[in-house]
Amino acid sequence: VKSGLCKRALVQLSYAIGVAKPLSLFVETYGTEQGTLDADDITNVIKIAFDCRPGAIAQSLALREPKYQETAAYCHFGRE
């Protein structure tokens, strides 16, 4: 969406225990593709451009930083 390939997107990843890479990657663009790429092409771009292993996602989004413990207080975002 941010790169301008589509205006709206749903990305689903499915994993199996003990397998680092996702078993499947699904992209739904709701018909909002921009330019010549369709949803299958965008799926292939994501497979090439992003490391979708769980550890790599956690590292790229800094999910193991202590700041997330504060925002997730009482299992709800936004509480102090």
KEKE-3310 file (N, C-alpha, C; in steps of 0.2 Angstrom, whole numbers, plus 5000, padded with zeros to 4 digits):
npx = (5004:5009:5019:5013:5007:4995:4979:4973:4975:4976:4985:4990:4998:5004:5009:5019:5023:5040:5044:5053:5050:5035:5021:5011:5007:4996:4988:4976:4969:4957:4953:4960:4972:4986:4992:5001:5002:4995:4986:4992:5005:5009:5010:5021:5031:5031:5036:5049:5054:5053:5058:5050:5051:5047:5056:5063:5053:5050:5062:5063:5052:5055:5050:5054:5058:5059:5049:5037:5031:5026:5016:5007:5001:4991:4985:4980:4981:4986:4984:4990)
npy = (4994:5006:5008:5010:5001:4996:5001:4996:4982:4965:4954:4938:4926:4909:4897:4882:4872:4872:4875:4887:4896:4903:4893:4897:4911:4924:4937:4949:4961:4968:4973:4985:4987:4996:5002:4990:4978:4963:4955:4943:4945:4955:4947:4939:4949:4952:4940:4940:4952:4953:4946:4933:4925:4921:4925:4935:4944:4949:4955:4965:4973:4977:4970:4964:4974:4983:4993:4988:4981:4990:4996:4986:4984:4976:4968:4976:4989:5006:5009:5016)
npz = (5000:5004:4995:4984:4976:4977:4984:4995:5006:5011:5019:5022:5031:5033:5044:5049:5063:5068:5055:5047:5036:5029:5025:5016:5007:5006:4996:4996:4987:4985:4972:4971:4964:4958:4942:4932:4939:4946:4959:4961:4956:4965:4976:4973:4973:4986:4992:4987:4991:5005:5021:5027:5038:5055:5066:5058:5055:5068:5072:5062:5064:5077:5088:5100:5108:5124:5125:5120:5130:5139:5132:5130:5143:5154:5144:5134:5122:5125:5138:5153)
capx = (5000:5014:5023:5008:5005:4987:4976:4971:4978:4975:4991:4989:5004:5002:5016:5019:5028:5046:5046:5054:5047:5028:5019:5008:5007:4990:4987:4970:4969:4950:4953:4963:4979:4988:4997:5000:5003:4989:4987:4997:5011:5011:5012:5028:5035:5032:5040:5055:5057:5052:5060:5044:5052:5044:5061:5065:5048:5051:5068:5062:5047:5058:5045:5057:5060:5055:5043:5030:5028:5022:5010:5003:4999:4984:4983:4976:4985:4984:4983:4996)
capy = (5000:5012:5008:5012:4995:4995:5006:4992:4975:4960:4949:4932:4921:4903:4894:4876:4872:4869:4877:4894:4900:4902:4888:4900:4919:4926:4944:4951:4969:4971:4976:4992:4988:5002:5000:4984:4972:4961:4952:4937:4949:4958:4942:4937:4954:4951:4934:4942:4958:4953:4940:4932:4921:4924:4929:4941:4949:4951:4959:4971:4977:4978:4967:4962:4980:4983:4997:4985:4978:4996:4998:4980:4983:4973:4965:4981:4995:5013:5010:5018)
capz = (5000:5005:4989:4978:4971:4978:4989:5001:5005:5016:5018:5026:5031:5037:5046:5053:5069:5066:5048:5047:5031:5029:5020:5011:5007:5002:4996:4993:4986:4984:4966:4971:4961:4954:4937:4928:4943:4949:4966:4961:4955:4971:4981:4971:4975:4994:4993:4985:4995:5012:5024:5031:5044:5061:5069:5054:5056:5075:5072:5058:5068:5084:5093:5106:5112:5130:5124:5119:5137:5142:5128:5131:5150:5155:5138:5130:5121:5126:5145:5157)
cpx = (5004:5018:5019:5006:4998:4985:4974:4973:4977:4981:4990:4995:5002:5009:5014:5024:5034:5048:5047:5050:5040:5026:5015:5008:5001:4989:4980:4970:4962:4950:4956:4970:4980:4993:4995:5000:4996:4990:4992:5004:5014:5013:5019:5033:5036:5036:5047:5058:5057:5054:5054:5045:5050:5050:5063:5060:5048:5056:5066:5057:5049:5053:5047:5060:5056:5049:5037:5027:5024:5016:5005:5001:4992:4981:4979:4981:4982:4983:4990:4998)
cpy = (5006:5013:5010:5007:4994:5000:5003:4985:4971:4955:4944:4927:4915:4899:4887:4876:4869:4871:4884:4898:4899:4897:4891:4908:4921:4934:4945:4959:4972:4975:4983:4992:4994:5000:4993:4978:4970:4958:4947:4940:4952:4953:4940:4943:4954:4946:4936:4947:4958:4946:4938:4927:4924:4928:4935:4946:4953:4956:4965:4976:4979:4976:4965:4968:4980:4988:4994:4982:4984:4997:4992:4979:4981:4971:4970:4987:5001:5014:5012:5013)
cpz = (5000:4998:4983:4974:4972:4984:4995:5000:5011:5015:5024:5025:5035:5038:5049:5058:5066:5059:5048:5042:5031:5023:5015:5013:5003:5002:4993:4993:4985:4977:4966:4968:4957:4949:4934:4933:4946:4956:4966:4960:4961:4976:4979:4973:4983:4995:4992:4990:5002:5015:5029:5037:5050:5065:5065:5055:5063:5075:5068:5061:5075:5089:5099:5110:5118:5129:5123:5125:5140:5139:5129:5138:5150:5149:5134:5129:5123:5134:5148:5162)
residu = (VAL:LYS:SER:GLY:LEU:CYS:LYS:ARG:ALA:LEU:VAL:GLN:LEU:SER:TYR:ALA:ILE:GLY:VAL:ALA:LYS:PRO:LEU:SER:LEU:PHE:VAL:GLU:THR:TYR:GLY:THR:GLU:GLN:GLY:THR:LEU:ASP:ALA:ASP:ASP:ILE:THR:ASN:VAL:ILE:LYS:ILE:ALA:PHE:ASP:CYS:ARG:PRO:GLY:ALA:ILE:ALA:GLN:SER:LEU:ALA:LEU:ARG:GLU:PRO:LYS:TYR:GLN:GLU:THR:ALA:ALA:TYR:CYS:HIS:PHE:GLY:ARG:GLU)
# end
